[in-house]
Amino acid sequence: MSDEKPTTNAPTKSHGRKAIHPSFKPRELMTPTPDLVGVWKARIITLFPTAFPGVLGESLTGKALQEGLWQLETTDLRQFGVGKHRNVDDTPAGGGAGMVLRADVLGEAIEHTMAGVQGNTPLIYLSPRGRPMDQAMMQQLAHADGVTLICGRFEGVDERVIEHYGIQEVSLGDFVMTGGEIAAQALIDATVRLIPGVLGNQASTEEESFSSGLLEHPQYTRPAEWKGRAIPDVLMSGHHGKVAQWRREMSEKLTQDRRPDLWDAHQAKSGD
């Protein structure tokens, strides 16, 4: 396999509101969205840049993206591949099935993507062996200046890259996927919705599942009766104190029944 490098690296693709951003690196003459100063930004290193923004471009996250409340930029890993065919992977050292993303290829892509990045911007690799995503993680990321996500493929990435750049490994769950793109979109969605102004009603993020360490209480809306099932009377009473108490009790019951692990953690935290 030849290690001949391509003559140029493709610029990143950005999404969102337009702005002017100086750079020492050549850029396309026209891009959908250059940088916005001080705006939370997700940078994605992926073999499939056209997978983004995907569902993130729809509904409230999509509207917020267009309004410049957050930004999205993709880096095409293939453009950093080696040889005539821009190979990004090779066989595992020591033998074994599958292929592994090369250290030189991924390292160059990381340095290109992170060039000029300042502030608190964690570098994360979406990996099944990583720390499971949870609401506390999303709240931390929402308070950062942004995040850079590496979407793996094949059997993973060369371990030296993870060690050299101090990359955090994060998992969507205890299962294996074909790549990190879906996990990256899930992480971004769960984080972006916590950015002020994205949802429009900040109280909604304070009452939902996991925000208090408990699962969210049941929700109801019109019609008042459906297929013989009525909305609980307490919710129709107009008594805010009783409604709050009912919701709290239901959250506790649901958590005990469905997530005893969360309930035990909640009990330990509250000292009960």
Secondary structure, DSSP 8 states (H G I E B T S, - for coil): ------S-----EEESS------SS---S--S----TT--EEEEEES-GGGSSGGGGSHHHHHHHHTTSSEEEEEEGGGG-BTTTTB-EE--TT--SS-EE-HHHHHHHHHHHHTT--SS--EEEEEEEEEE--HHHHHHHHTSSEEEEEE-BTT-B-HHHHHHHT-EEEESSSS--SBSHHHHHHHHHHHHTTSTTSSS-THHHHHSTTTTSS-------SSSEETTEE--GGGGS--HHHHHHHHHHHHHHHHHHH-HHHHHHHHHHHT-
